[in-house]
Amino acid sequence: MKLDVRGEICPYPQVKTVAALRKLSPNEELEVLTDHPPTLETVPAQAARFGYAAEIRERGTGEWCIVLRKG
């Protein structure tokens, strides 16, 4: 599942990520696309509370993809 929160600032990326995580199947991953640097800290921290590990990938200048996987 992909969630595009580019152009949005905190707390909206975090709120939308939590809502999307609640809809995931057990083996499904979530890709969060962002251009807001604080999201790189808030989303992985919140996802960890739900048991998700985060991997941050830089997509280009000022854009990132946060991949969230269970476990």
C-alpha positions as MATLAB code, in Angstrom:
seq = 'MKLDVRGEICPYPQVKTVAALRKLSPNEELEVLTDHPPTLETVPAQAARFGYAAEIRERGTGEWCIVLRKG';
ca = [
       0.000    0.000    0.000;
       1.246    3.517   -0.762;
       0.445    6.710    1.091;
       1.450   10.035   -0.472;
       1.667   12.809    2.119;
       3.927   15.115    0.107;
       3.007   18.746    0.692;
       1.569   18.021    4.142;
       3.123   19.024    7.455;
       2.948   17.508   10.926;
       0.822   16.140   12.398;
      -1.037   15.091    9.215;
       1.538   12.614    7.827;
       1.657   10.821   11.175;
      -2.144   10.777   11.591;
      -2.689    9.463    8.056;
       0.040    6.843    8.492;
      -1.579    5.465   11.656;
      -4.950    5.264    9.865;
      -3.337    3.403    6.948;
      -1.468    0.994    9.268;
      -4.777   -0.012   10.844;
      -6.061   -1.077    7.406;
      -3.036   -3.236    6.472;
      -3.115   -6.999    6.222;
      -0.585   -8.778    8.489;
       2.028   -9.314    5.732;
       1.426   -6.080    3.843;
       3.861   -3.151    3.934;
       3.184    0.565    3.757;
       5.213    3.060    1.721;
       4.863    6.643    2.942;
       6.022    9.294    0.466;
       6.997   12.579    2.124;
       8.817   15.843    1.549;
       8.545   17.057    5.154;
      11.794   16.213    7.064;
      10.211   15.991   10.569;
       8.114   13.100    9.239;
      11.315   11.038    9.074;
      11.324   10.990   12.877;
       7.653   11.078   13.812;
       6.336    8.370   11.462;
       8.930    5.665   12.310;
       8.520    6.367   16.042;
       4.741    6.075   15.857;
       4.882    2.999   13.611;
       7.210    1.283   16.095;
       4.464    1.571   18.709;
       2.329   -0.580   16.416;
       5.129   -3.123   15.889;
       6.423   -1.861   12.533;
      10.050   -1.473   11.517;
      10.933    1.481    9.287;
      13.366    1.838    6.422;
      13.938    5.330    5.012;
      14.904    5.674    1.353;
      15.842    8.958   -0.250;
      13.938    9.423   -3.517;
      15.582   12.610   -4.656;
      16.285   16.063   -3.378;
      13.923   16.680   -0.505;
      11.766   13.549   -0.958;
      11.782   10.305    0.949;
       9.969    7.002    1.077;
       9.455    5.445    4.509;
       8.810    1.715    4.137;
       6.999    0.215    7.138;
       6.965   -3.557    7.691;
       5.578   -5.622   10.562;
       8.268   -6.997   12.831;
];
